[in-house]
Amino acid sequence: MAAGDNNSIDPAVVKTTCPYCGTGCGVDVVVDGERAKVAGDKQHPTNAGKLCVKGTALGDTVVPHGRLLYPQMLDEQGAMARVSWDTALDHVANKLQDIVEQNGRESIAWYVSGQLLTEDYYVANKLVKGFVGTANIDTNSRLCMSSAVAGHKRAFGEDIVPVAYDDLERADLIVLVGSNTAWCHPILFQRMVRAKEQRPQMRIVVIDPRRTATTEMADLHLPLRAGTDVHLFNGLLSYLNRHGIVDTAFVDSSTSGLTEALAAAEQGNDDVAVIAEQCGLDATQLAEFYKLFALNPRVITCFSMGVNQSSAGTDKVNAIINCHLLTGRIGKPGAGPFSLTGQPNAMGGREVGGLSNMLAAHMELDSAADRDAVQSFWNSPGIADKPGLKAVELFDAIDEGRIKAVWIMATNPVVSLPDADKVKRALARCELVIVSDVMEKTDTTAFAHVLLPAQGWGEKDGTVTNSERCISRQRAFVAPLGEARADWWMLAEVARRWGYAEQFAYDNAADIFDEHARLSAWRNDGQRYFDIGGLVGLDSAAYDALQPVRWPVVAGAAPATVEAQLQVFGDGRYYHADGRARFVATAPRAPVNPVSEDYPLVLNTGRVRDHWHTMTRTGLSATLASHIAEPFVDLHAQDALAGGITDGALARVSTRWGSLVARVRISGEMPRGTLFVPIHWNAQYASDARVGGLVNPVIDPVSGEPEFKHTPAKVEPFDVAWHGFVLSREALPISAAALLDTWWTRVTGAQFNRYELAGRDSDTDWATRARIALGAKHDSADWLEYEDRSAGVYRAALVVDDRIAACLFVSRRSDLPSRAWLAGLFAKDTLAETDRIGLLVGEPMEAGEDQGPTVCSCWGVGRNRIVDGIRKQGLDSVAALGAKLQCGTNCGSCIPELKVLLAQNRVAA
C-alpha cells in the first residue's frame, strides 16, 4: 500500500505525519517565516487530506515557548545549571556505570514513550536489552494498549492487528467498544460516518458506559456497567454457538481451545436477560445487538482504552477475539477485531520490542533461540534473559530503592501514571533521574538531576507506525531549537562512552531504520508476520522519499503475494507453533477495588476532544484550549443532588489514593454512580487537577495495564467565597497568582493568558490586590474599576496605550461575564468607549459581540452564533450550519454537539 507519486509533490511542501493519536494522518507543512502552515496530506492513504482539530492546529505548537534548549544538571546549590552536551553525557554514562557496578544491571531502568520515533525506540531497546543486559525498559504505551498486545499474542501467537482502515468502509456492522471514537480518533470516525452515509444499511453499535459524542451517531448504544465487558462478550459467544453462527470448517482447521472457552463463557451466560442484568443493560437492546452481530458476517469490533485499561483488560480483548474466531469473521475484508491505538507510534514501539517483556522484531524474550538471534545480530556482549519491570512495577521499584537510576524519555509519568503521588515520592528518592524532553518545565522534569533537550515534532526525523500497521515518515521542516538533539543520538553517545562505538555507529535515522528492517528479516523465514526486509538497503535519499507502506514488506515477494499478505490471516495461518489461532477461556471477574460506603462512585478517566495527554503540546494552542478550558468532573444529576453539588460549582473528588478539585459538569452523559475526569491537567496548568493521583494502581496480571476506568471515589462540594478570572497579555508570575486564588487554572488564549480563579478568603481588599497582581504601574496606563461590596462584585481593567493589557472579574457567584467577548477585546488595537463601558458593566454593549463558548474549534464558531443561526436564520441542519458558518466542515468532531444544539433550538426557531 503506497500513496501518491513523489514527482507530483511541491518541493516547498514537507510531507510528514501527525504526532497525536494512533490514526497516523499525513500532514503537509509549509514554513512561512516563523510560522508553520499545516494542511492534510491529500495523498496519504489514512486521511486523504482530512485533519482533526488537533492536527489542524499543529502550527500553533511549533513555537519556542517553554522549550528545553540546553543540557542542564543540578549544581552544588541544588539548582539547574546549563552545561555542555559532553559534560552531561559524560556524567550520565559514568554515573549509570557506577550504579551498575555497585548494584547490578537490574538497578537501572528506562521509561520511554509512544511519542518516540521508531528509530529512537530501536536504539533505546538495543542499548538496554543488549548492552546493559536488562529488560528494565518500559513505555507509557503500557498504559494504553498493552492489553491489546497481550490479547493478540495469546490468540494469534504474535502481536498482529488483523484489520485495515479500508475494512471500515467494507463492514456492514461496526461495533465500537470502550472508545469515544468521535473525539479520540475523529478522522477514523468520520470515515465510518461517510461510509454509513453512502450505505445507510450499515449499522454502528457503541458499547460504552457514557453517552458520548460517538453515541450520538450510533444506531444502538449499550451503556454497560463498568467492568462487565467479559460478561457481555462471553454472552455473545454463547449466543452465537447456541444459534449455530459458527464457521465450523474454519474452527476445525485453524483454531484450538474452543471447548474450554465455551465452558467459561456459558457459565450463567445462556440467558440474555441474566447477562443484561449483570451488565446493567436493557435485555431487549442487548438481544438486538446479539442478533445484529449474528446476522452480519462483515463485522468489525473496534476497541480502545475502555477495554484495555482494566485489571481484566487482556481477558476483555480475548473475549472479543473469541467471537470473531468462532464465526470465522477474521482474515476477510470488512471483518475482524481492531485495536484503535492511542499514541502515534505505539505500534512502532511494539515492532522494536518497546515493552519490557518483548524483544525487537516481534521476537520473544523467553525464547532462547530468539535471544540468540537478537544478540548475534546486534553483536552485543549479552542479552536480557528475563522480563523487565512493567511501568507501575518499575516506579514501585524506584520507590523501594531497588531501582537506583531511571532515564525518562518523552513522557510525563508524574501526571500520567496511576497513584501518581507515589511516583513523585519515588522520583524524589531516586539517586539519579535523567529526563530527556522538549519542555523545560513539566511535573516530571521538576525531579530531574539531568535534563537533556530533545527535538520536537518538526525537528526530528524518522518513522512511525499507525494502528493499521502503516509505516509513515515524520520529516523535519525546521531547524532544532537551541541544542536539541534526537533521542537516538543521546543514547548512541552514551553507548560510545561505554565502548560500543562500532555497534552504535549511526550517522542518521536512515542507518537505524535499515538495521531495524534487516533485523525483522533475520532468521525469520516466515516464522514471524512482522517482516520489513523489503525495505532493507534504502539510502538516505530513498529513505527520505519513503511513501506510506503497510507491513509486512517481505523482500522479493511477488505482487500477488504482497496483496495476499496484507489480508492478515486470509490463508488461515496463525503464528503459534501449531499454526492455529487460540480461543482463550475468559472467566468474568469484577474490578479489584469495588465501591464502598465511603467511596460509592466509580471514577472513570479519559481524553477530551481537543487536548492530548498532559498538554505539553496542546496546552500551547489557543485554538485547542477554547473548547474545554478547565478540568472538570462530570456526574449524573441525581448523584450531584445527593451530594449537594451544583452544575458549574467546584467540587472535590477523592479516592483512597488522592484528591483533586474541578469544575462540576452535569452533561447528561453519565450513568448513575459514575464520575468522569479528564487526564490532561497538571501542575503547569492547574493548582489541583492531576487525576493520575487519584487512580488506583491495580494492574492486569497478564498485560500490566492499570485500571484507569474503575476507581472507587466520592465527590463533595468545594465551597469558596468568590469566583473570578483574569485575562492578561503577560503571563502572571506565581507571586501574582498567589495573591488572587485558592484554586486556579491557566488557559492559553489568543494574545492573552487566562486564569480561572476561586478563593476562600471573604474579606478581600480587591482594589489593592488587583493592582499588585495585574501590575498597574504603567505611566501611560488607565485603570478602570468597579466594585459593589454588598454584592461581592469587583471588576478592573488595565488599559495601556488604548489597548487592554489585563482585566479581572470577581463575584460571589460562578456565573461571570463571557470570556469569549473579553477575548475579542484583546484582538483590538484600540478600545472603543463602548468597550470601556462594557468592561465596567460586565457585558458587551453591542449585540453579537459575544460568540459564547467554542463549539467548532477548527473555525472558531461559538455556541451563541450557532444558536442564533438556528433560531433567527432558519439553519435547520448540520449541512445548513456548515454552509453558512463553516462549523462541522473540517474534522467533523463538533457534529454531535451541533446535532444536540439543533435538537434543543429547533422548537424555539
N, C-alpha and C positions, 0 to 999 in steps of 0.2 A: 504494500500500500504506500505509494509515493504520491505527493501532492505538488502540483504546479511544475512549471518549466522555468528553470533558473534564468534562461535567456530573456524572459519577459519581466524580470524584476528590475524596478527602478533602482539604480545604484545608490541614490540618495536615501533609500529606504532600507533600514536594517530589520530583517525578519528575525524575531525572537519568540519566546514563549512566556506566557503569563506566570508569575511566581506565586499565585494564590492556590486555589483548590486543585484536586487531582484531575480535573477535566482536561487541563493541558491545552488551553486555547492558544492559537497563533496570534502574534501581535506584530503589527507594522509600526516602526518608530522612525520619526524624522526629528533630528535635533535642530531646533531653530533658536540660535543664540544660546541662552541659558535654560531654555525650556524644551523638554522632550514632548513632542506631539504624538499621541498614541491613537491607533485605529486597529480594528480587527483585520487579521490577515485573510483575505478572501480565498487564498489558495490553500489554506490549511484545512485538512480533512475534518478536524474536530469541530470547528466553529464557523467555517466558511464566511468569515468577516464579522461575525457577531461577537460582542463582548458584553459581559455583565457590567454593572456599575463600578465594581472594584477594578476590573480591568480597564474600563474607560477612564478612570481617574488615576491610573498609574503615573501619568506625568506629574501629578501633584506631589508624588512621593520621591521623585528623583531630585532631591534638594539636599543642601549641606546641613540643614538644621539638625542639631543633636548628634551628628556623626562622630564616631570614634576615629580620629585621624592619625594617631601615632601610638606606637607601643608605650605602655606605661607599667611601672612597677611601684609597689609600696616602698617608700623611703623609710629612713630610721625613725621619723616622726609619725609614721603610720598614715602618711598622705600619699596619694598617687602622684608620681612624677614621670615626666616624659623621659624615655631612654631610646637608644638606637635599637634597630632590629637585632643586630649582633648581640648586644647586651641582653636583650630579652630572651632570645632563643638560646644563648649560652646558659643563662640561668635556668630556663625550662629544662633543657637537656640534662644539665648537671644535677639539678635538684631531683628530677624524676629518677635518674640513675642512682643517686644516693639512697632514695627511699626504697627502690627495688633491692639494692644491695643489703640494706638493713632489715627489710621486712618481707622480701619476696615479691615476685612479679604479680601476685594477686592483690597487692596492696595499692595498686594504682588503677585508674579507670578513666574511660572517656564516655561522655554523654553527648550524643550528636543529634542530627535533626533531618527531617524530611524536607527542610529548606535547602540543604546542601545539594550541589550538583552531583551527578553520578561519579564524576572523576574525583571530587573531594571525598565522597563516601568510600570509593575504592581504595584510595591511598590510606585513609584512616584505618580501614579494616585490615589492610595488608600490614601496616605498621604494627598495629596492636596484636592481631592474632598470629602473625608470622614472625615478628621481630622482637616484640615484648614477650610474646608467648602466653598471653592471657586472652580470654574471651570477654573480659570486663569492658566491653564497649556496647552500649545500647543506645537507643534512639527515641526521640519523642514520638516516633511512629508507633512505638509500643502502646501509646495512649489512644491510638485511633483505629489501627487496622490489624493489630497482631492476632486478634481472634479470627479474623478472616484468613490470615496466613495459616494459622493452626488448623482451621477447618478445612481449607483447601488441601493441606498436606495429609490430613487424616483420610479425606475422601479420595483424593486423586493421586497421592504419592508425591506430589510436587506442588509448590505454590503457583498455581496457574489460574488466571481469570479466563473463563471459557466463553465470554460474551464480548462483542464489539459494539461500538456505538451505532453502527448501521443496523444492528439487530433490533434496536429500539423502534426503528421505523417499520420493521417487518413483523413485529409482535402483534397479536390480537388482544393480548391481556398483559398489562404491566402492573406488577404488584410492588408497591413502594413500602418497605418495612423499616421503621425507625429512621426515616430520612425526611427532613424538610427540604426536599429537592429544589423547590421553587426558590428558596433563599440560599441554600448551601451549594447547589450545583445548577445555577439558573440557566446556563446555556444548554445543558443536557435536558433540563425540564422543558425548555421552550422547543427543543427538538421533539419531545414527546407530544407537546401540545399541538405543534404543527402537524405531526403525523395523525393525531386524532381528528384535527380539522379536515384533513384530506380523506380520512377513513373514519367516519363517525361511529362505525360499529366497533372500533377499538374501545376497550374498557381500561380504566385506570382505577385501581383499588389502593387506598392508603391505609396502612396499619400503624397507628401512632396514638399514644395516649392524649396528645394535644391536638386541638383543632388549629392547624397551622395554615399558612398561605397555600401550601401544597394541597391541603384537603379541599380548598375552595374550587379546585379544578377537577376533583375526583368524582367518579360515578358512585363510589361507595367508600365510606370512611368507617373503619373499625377502631374505636378508641379503647383499645385493650388496656387492662390493668398492667401497670409497670411490672416487668419481671415475669410475665406469663407467656412469652413468645414460644417457648418449647411446648407448653400445653397446646397452644393453637396449632403449631405445625405437626406435632405428633398426632393431634386430632385429624388434621388434613391427611396425613399419611394413612391413618387407619381408615378414614372415609374413602380414599381412593382405592385402597386394597379391597374393602368390602364391596365397592361398586364396580370392581373389575377394571378400573382405569390403570392397568398395569401393562407395560411393554415387556411381555414375558420373554420374548426372544432376546432382547437387549439385556434384561436382568440375568438371564441364564448364561449368556455368553460373555458379558462384560463386567459383572459385579459379583460381590460376595458380601455376606453378613446380613442379608435381608431378614432371615428368621429372627435373629436377635434384635434387630431394630424394630421389627413389628411387635415383638413381645414387649419391648419397653413402651412402644407407642400406644399399644392397645390396653394398657392398664388404666382403666377408668376413662378411656377416650373413645368408647364406641357409641356414645350418646352425645349428639350435638348440643343438646340442652345443658348437659353436665359441663361440657367444655366451655360453653358460653358463660355459665355461672363462674367457673374458675377464672375466666379471663375478664369478667365484668362486662360482657357484651350482650347485646340483644340476640337471642337464638335465631331469629328469622334472618337477621343480617349476616350472621356467621354462616348459616346454611347457604345463603345466597353466594357468599364468597367461595365456599367449598364447591358449589355447583359450577361457578364461573371457571374455577381452576380445572375442574374435571372436564369441562366442555371445550376448552381452548388449548389445543396442542402447542400452539405457538405462544408460550407464556414465558416472560422474564420476571424473575423476582429480584429486584434491586434492594440491597440492604446497606445500611451505613451505621453511624455511631449508635443509634438506638438499639441495634443488635450487638455490635462489637463491645461497647463499653459496659460490660456486665461481668459479674462473677460467674455467670454461666454463658458468657459470650460465645465461646467455641462450640458449646452444645447447641446454641441457637443457630449458628451458622450451619452446623451439620444437620440439624432438624430441617432446615430449608433445603439443603442439598439433597437430603434423603427423598424428598417429594419429587424432585426433578429426576433422580436416578430411577425411582420406581416407575415413572411414566415414560422414561426414555426421552425426556424433554431437555436434552443437553447434547451438544455436538451437532446441532441442527440450526439453520437460520431462524432467527427470531425466538430462540428458546434458551433458557439456562439461568443459573444463579449468577448474580452480578454484584460484586462488591464495589460500591462507589467510594473511591479512596479520598481521604480528606486533604492530603498535602500534595504539593506539586511534584515531589519526587520520592514519595513513599515507595512507589513501585521500583524506581531506580535503586533505592537503598536495599530493597529486597534482592535485587539482582546481584548485588555485590556482597551480600551477607551482612547487612547493616544491623540485624538483631543479634543479641548476644548468644543465641542458641543456633546460629547458622554459620555456614562457610560461604565464601564467594561462589558465584556462578551456579547457584542452586545446589551446591554440594552440602553434604551433611557433616556436622561436627562430630557426631557419634559413629561415623563410618571410618575405619582405619584406612580403607582404600581411598576415600575422598581426602582425608587428611594428608595422605602421602602424595596424592595428585597435586594438591594445592601447594604443599611445602616444596615439592620438586620443581614446580613451575616458578614459584617465587624465589627459589634458591635461598630459602630462609633457614636460619640456624635451628629453628624448631617450629612447632605449630601448637596452638591451643588444643588441648585434648579433652576438655570438658566444657559444658556450657558456662557462660559467664552469668553475672547478676543481671536480672531484668530491672527495668527502671526504678520501680518502687523499692525493690530489694537493694539496689545499688545505693540509693540515698539512705536507706536504713543502715547499710554497712558503713557509710561515711559517719552517720550519727553515732554508731557504736565504736568507731575508731579502727575498724578493720581495713577500710579504705583510707589511705593517708593523703592521696592526691587525686584530683579529678580535673580533667580538661573538658570544659563545656563549650560546645560549638553551635552557634546559630540557633539557640533556643533559650527559653526563659523559665527554668523549672521552678523557681520560687513562686511563680504565678500559676503555672500550668499543671504541676503535679498535685495529686490528692494529699491531704494532710500537709498542706504547704508550709505551715508554720514549723513543722518538724524539719522540712527541707532547709528553711532559714537557719534553724538551730544547727543542723548538720554542717552546713557550709561555714558557719561561724566557728565551728570546732575544727574544721579540716586544716591540715598542715599546709597544703598547697592547693589553691584554687586558681586555675587558668581559665580565662574566658576569652574566646575569640568571637567578636560580634561586630555588627555595623554601627550600633548605637552605643554611645558612651555611658548613658545613664539608664539602666533598667533595674528592676528589682533584684536581678541576679548579679549584674556587674558590681553592685554595691558590696559583694562579698569576695571580690577577686583580689588576689595578690599580684596577678599579672594580667594585663589587658592587651589583647592583640587585635589590631584593626583589620577587619575582613572586608573584602569587596562586596558591594551590594548589587542588587539587580540593576542591569545596565552597565556594570563594570566587569562582572565576571563572565567567564566563557566556558561552556561545557554542554552537557546534555541532561535532559530529564525524561522520565517515562511516565505516561499518564495511566489512568485506570484501565484502558483497553490495550495496554502493552505497547503503545505508540511512543517511540523514541523521537524527541524533537530537540533542536538546538536552542540553547539560550546563548545569545551573542552579545558581546559588549558593544555599546554605542556611545559611551562617554569615558573619558579618562578617569582612573581611580582617584578619589579624593585623598588628599594628604599622602600618607604612606600605606594606604590599604593594600593588602595582598590577598591572593587566592588562598583559600583554606588548604588546598593540597600542597601549596608551596611551603606553608609553615610546617606541615607535617614532614615533608621531604627534607626540609632543612634540619629538623631535629634528627631524622634518620641518618643524615650525613654526619652529624656531630657524634652519632653513636657508631660510626664506622661502616655504614651501609650505603655509601655514595653510589656504588655501582648498581645496586638494586633499586635505587630511587633517582636515577639519572634522567629525570623528565625535564624537557625544555618547555613543554606547553601541554595543554589539555588534550590535544590530539594524540600525543605519545601515550597518555594514560588510557584514553579510550581504546587505542589499538591493543594495548596489553589486556584490558578488560575483555575485548572481543576475542582475543586469542585464548584467554583462559576459559571462556564459555565453550569453546570447541575442544579444549584439551581433554583427552581421554573420554570424550563424550560418546561418539559412535551411536547417537540416537538414544542414549540412556536417559538424557535429560531433555526436556522440551525446550528449556531456555538455551538457545544457541544463536549467537550473532556472528558466527565465524565468517559469514559472507561479507562482513564489514571490516575484516582484517585488511591491513595494508593501506588504509586511507592516509595520504599525505596531508599536510596542513591545509592545502587548498581544497582537496576533496572533502576533508572533514568540515571545513568552513561552509562548503556548499551542500552538506548533507541535508536531504529532504526528510520530512517526517516518514518514519517507517515502523511498521508493527512487527515485533519479533514473534516467531523465530525467523532468522535470516541465515539459512544454512548455506555454507559455501558449496558452489557447484550445483545447487538444486535447479531442476528444470522448472519453467514457468508453471506447468500444471501441478507439479509437486508443491511449489510455493503456495499456490492458491489452496490446495488441499490442506497444507499445514496450518494455514491461517484459520481454517474452520476447526477449531480446537476440539479434539475428541471425536471428530467426524468419522474416524476409522474404528471407533470403539476401543481404542488402545489408551490405557492409563499408565501411570508411572510408578505404581507399586511393583515389587519384584515379579508378581504373577501377571502383570499387565491389566489387572482388573481395578475398577473403582470399588470403594468400600462403603457400604452402609455403616453408619455409626449409631449404636444404641444410645439414645439421649433420654435418660430418666429426668423428669422435671424436678427442679429444686428451686426453692424460693431464694430471694436475695438474702445474703448472710445477716444483715442488720435489719430486723423488722421494725416497724413503727411501734411506738410505746405511748404510755400516758404522758410522759414528759416530752416526747418528740413525736407528735401524732401525724405529721405531714411528711410526704415524700418529696425530697428536693431533687429536681432534675436540672441538668446544666446543658448548655449548648451555645451555638452561634446565633448572632443576629444577621440581618441581611447584608449590611454594608461594612461590617468590621471583620477583622481576621485575627485569630489567635490573640496575642497580648498587645495588639495595637501599635507595635513599634513602627509599622509602616502605615497602616490605615489611619492611625491617630494623627498623622501629619496632614491629612486631606480634609479641607473644609467641606468638600462635596460629600464625603463619606460620613462625616460627623453630623451632617444635617438631618439624617433620618431618625436615628435614635441616639440622642446626645448624652444620656445619663445611664448609669447602671440602674436596673430595675428588678423588682420581684413581682412576678405575675402569679395571681392566685384566683381561685373561684370566689364569686361574690359572697356565697354563704360562709365560706371559711373566713373571709375578711370580716363579715358581720359578726361572726362568733368571736373573733379576736379583737373587736373594737377598732378595726383598721379601715381607713377610707381611701378611696382612689385619689392618687396624686399626693398623698401624705408620705412621710418617711416611715420605714419600719425596720426593725432589727430582725434578721434571720439568724438563727442559732442552731448548731448541731453539737454533738459531743466533741467535735474537733475544732470548732471555731465559730466566729460570727462575723457579720457584716451589716452595713446599713445601706438601704437602697430605696429608690422611689417606688411606691406601690402602683401597680398597673393591674386593673381588673378588665382584661381584654375580652373575656368570654371564651378564651381558647382552652382554659384549664379545667380538667375534671375535678370533682370534689376530692379533697385530701391530698392535693399535689401543689407544688410550687415550681416555678421555673426562674432561674437566674442565669444571665449570660456569662460567658467565661472571660470576656475581654479585658475588663477594667483591672487596674493595678495601681501601685503607689505613685506612678508617674502621672496618672490621670484622675485619681480619686483618693479621698482620705481613708476610705474603709469599704472596699468593694471587691476584694480579691476572693472569689468564690472557691478557688482551689484550697483555701484554708479551712473550708467547711466540709469538703468531700471526704467520705470515709476511705481508708487506704486498702480496703479488701480488694484482692485481685483474683482473676480467673486462674484456677490451678493449672491449666494447660498453657494458656497464652500469656499469662502475667498481665493482662489488661485490667485496669482499675474499673471499679463500679461507679462511674460518673453519673449514672442515671437514677440511682436509688440510694439516697442518704436520708435517714430519719431526721426531721427538722421541726422547729417551731418558729412561729413568727409573731411578733408583738409590736405595739406602737413604739416609735421612737419620737417622743414628744420634744418639740422645740418651741422656743419663744418667738422666733421670727424666721422667715424665709427671705432669700434675696438672690440677686445675681449682679455680676459685674461684666461689662464688655469693655475691653481696653486694647488700644493699638499695641501697647507694650505688654509683654508678659509680666505679671505681678511677681515680685520677689517673694520668697517664702515668708519673710517677716511681715509683708503687707497682707498676705493671705491669712496669716495667724491673727492679725488684727480683726478680721472680719468673721471668722467662722469656727464652728464646732465640726461641721461636715461640709465637704466641698467636692466638686467635680470640675475638672478642666476640660474645655471643649475647644477644638481648633475651629476658628471661623475665617471667613474671607476678610483679610485686612484687620482682624482683631482676634484676641483671645477672650473666651467666655468662661466665667466661673459661676457655677450654681452653688449657692451657699445656704447654710442654715445654722442657727446658734441657739444656745440655751440661756444666755445672759439676757435678762429682761430690761435692765436699766442701762441703756447704752447712750452715750453721747455721740450720736451719729455724725454730727457736723464736724467734730474733731477727728473721729476715726476715719471718716471718708476722705478728708483732705490728706491725711497721712498716707492712707492706703493707695489712693489714686495719684499721689504725687502732685498736688496742686501748688506748684512752685513757679510756673512759667510767668515771666513778666507780661507776655502777650496773651495770657490766658483769661478766659471768662469762666467764672464759677456759677453755675445755675443750681438752685437749691430749693426744695420744697419739703416741709415737714408738718405732719399732723400727729402730734404726740398722743392725743386721745385715741386715734385710730391705729397708732403704731405704724404709720406710713412715713417713709423717707425716700426722697428722690434727689439725685445730684448728678450733674454732668460737668465734665471739664472740656471746655472748648478752646482750642489753640489755633490761632490764625484762621478763625472762622470754620475750622474742621473739628468734628467731635473727636476727642482723644480718649475719653473714658466716660462711663456712666455707671451709677449704682442705683439699684432699686431694692427697697426693703419693705416688707409688710408682715403683719402677724398671720396673714392668710397666704396660702401657697399659690393662689391664682393671680400671678404677677403679670405685668404687661407683656405683650408679644415680643419675643426675641427676634422673630423674623422681621418685624417692622424696624426694630432698632438696628438690626444688622444692615438694613438698607441705608441707614444714615451714614454708616462708615464708608459706603461707596461714594458718597457725595464729596465733591471738592469744597463746597461751601454750604453751610446750613442756612436754610431759609428761616425767616422769622416764625413761620408756622411750625417748622421743625423744633425750634427752641421752645415754643409754647407746648408742643406735644410732649417734649421731654419733661416738662414740669407737670403737665396734666396726667401723663402716663398712658397716652394713646395717640394715634395719628390723627391729625386734624382733617385729612383729606381721605375720602373713601378710596378703597382699592390699594392702599399702600401696604396693607398687611396681608401677605400671601398665606400666613398661617404655617403650621408645621409642615416640613417637607414630606411629600409622598413619593414623587418621582425624583430621585437624586440625579439621574442621568441628565435631565433637562431642568432641574431646579424648580419644579412645579409644586406649589404648596396646596394644602387642603382647602383653604378658603377660595382659592382661584378655581379649583376643580368643582367645589360645591356651587359656586356662582355659575359656572358653566352649565351644570346640570339644571339648576333651578331657574336661571334667568335667560340662558341661551338655548335651552332645549337640547343639550348634548346628552342623548339618552342611551349611549352605548360606549363600550371601550373604544371602538373604532372612531366614533364621533369625537370623543375626548382627545384621542391621539391626533386626529386630523386637525383639530383646532388648537390644542395646547401642547402637542407633542408627547405628552405623558404616555408611558407604556409602549413607545415606538422603538426603543433601543433594546435593552436586555429583557424587558417584559417582567422583571421581578416585582414591579408595583401593580401589575394587572389584578392580582387578587384583592388588593386594597381598593383599586378603582371599582371593582365589582361590588364591594361592600358599600362604598360611598354612593354608587348608583342605586343600590337597593334601598339605602337609607333616605335618599333625597328625591327619588322619582315622584313619590307621592306629593311632596311639597312643591315639586315643579308643576 
